[in-house]
Amino acid sequence: DGSATVTDDGRGIPVDIQIDNGSVEIPEIERLSLYRILQQCISIIAGTKSTRFLNIYLKKTRKLNLNFYHDSSLKDFSERFTDTHNRDLTTRLDYYSAVIREDTGKVEVDLELSA
């Protein structure tokens, strides 16, 4: 199946993470760094008072595509991801040559993984 997992951010906001059925396996060497990227992005998006839910959709083909769907009216998460206050996240995104696109209710992050 889609390996759907429902978690909670600690504030009571439901966070749903789904992996596309057609995804290839993420290299083991990349998993910890990917976990940290997800953790920090979740913290930034779910940390806004206007966010009541967060759905994340992962798809790994040649690149890793992370889609964050949320109900916040804010449209500055791409800036927050690369803000100097989030140096660890910014460094990881730079390492993976991240391309970030954003629209109201959605943030897309494409990462170049090693395999």
DARA-V562547 format. One record per residue. N is the residue number from 1. RES is the residue in one small letter. OMEGA is omega in whole degrees, 0 to 359 (none if undefined). Layout:
n=N res=RES omega=OMEGA
n=N res=RES omega=OMEGA
This chain:
n=1 res=d omega=185
n=2 res=g omega=181
n=3 res=s omega=180
n=4 res=a omega=178
n=5 res=t omega=177
n=6 res=v omega=179
n=7 res=t omega=181
n=8 res=d omega=184
n=9 res=d omega=181
n=10 res=g omega=178
n=11 res=r omega=181
n=12 res=g omega=178
n=13 res=i omega=178
n=14 res=p omega=177
n=15 res=v omega=182
n=16 res=d omega=180
n=17 res=i omega=180
n=18 res=q omega=177
n=19 res=i omega=180
n=20 res=d omega=181
n=21 res=n omega=181
n=22 res=g omega=182
n=23 res=s omega=171
n=24 res=v omega=183
n=25 res=e omega=177
n=26 res=i omega=181
n=27 res=p omega=183
n=28 res=e omega=182
n=29 res=i omega=182
n=30 res=e omega=191
n=31 res=r omega=181
n=32 res=l omega=179
n=33 res=s omega=177
n=34 res=l omega=177
n=35 res=y omega=180
n=36 res=r omega=177
n=37 res=i omega=179
n=38 res=l omega=181
n=39 res=q omega=182
n=40 res=q omega=177
n=41 res=c omega=177
n=42 res=i omega=181
n=43 res=s omega=181
n=44 res=i omega=183
n=45 res=i omega=182
n=46 res=a omega=181
n=47 res=g omega=177
n=48 res=t omega=184
n=49 res=k omega=183
n=50 res=s omega=181
n=51 res=t omega=179
n=52 res=r omega=175
n=53 res=f omega=178
n=54 res=l omega=176
n=55 res=n omega=181
n=56 res=i omega=181
n=57 res=y omega=181
n=58 res=l omega=174
n=59 res=k omega=180
n=60 res=k omega=169
n=61 res=t omega=174
n=62 res=r omega=175
n=63 res=k omega=172
n=64 res=l omega=179
n=65 res=n omega=176
n=66 res=l omega=176
n=67 res=n omega=178
n=68 res=f omega=177
n=69 res=y omega=184
n=70 res=h omega=180
n=71 res=d omega=179
n=72 res=s omega=177
n=73 res=s omega=181
n=74 res=l omega=179
n=75 res=k omega=180
n=76 res=d omega=183
n=77 res=f omega=178
n=78 res=s omega=176
n=79 res=e omega=179
n=80 res=r omega=179
n=81 res=f omega=184
n=82 res=t omega=178
n=83 res=d omega=181
n=84 res=t omega=176
n=85 res=h omega=180
n=86 res=n omega=187
n=87 res=r omega=180
n=88 res=d omega=179
n=89 res=l omega=180
n=90 res=t omega=179
n=91 res=t omega=179
n=92 res=r omega=179
n=93 res=l omega=177
n=94 res=d omega=181
n=95 res=y omega=181
n=96 res=y omega=179
n=97 res=s omega=185
n=98 res=a omega=170
n=99 res=v omega=184
n=100 res=i omega=175
n=101 res=r omega=184
n=102 res=e omega=172
n=103 res=d omega=180
n=104 res=t omega=178
n=105 res=g omega=182
n=106 res=k omega=172
n=107 res=v omega=177
n=108 res=e omega=178
n=109 res=v omega=176
n=110 res=d omega=181
n=111 res=l omega=175
n=112 res=e omega=179
n=113 res=l omega=186
n=114 res=s omega=182
n=115 res=a omega=none
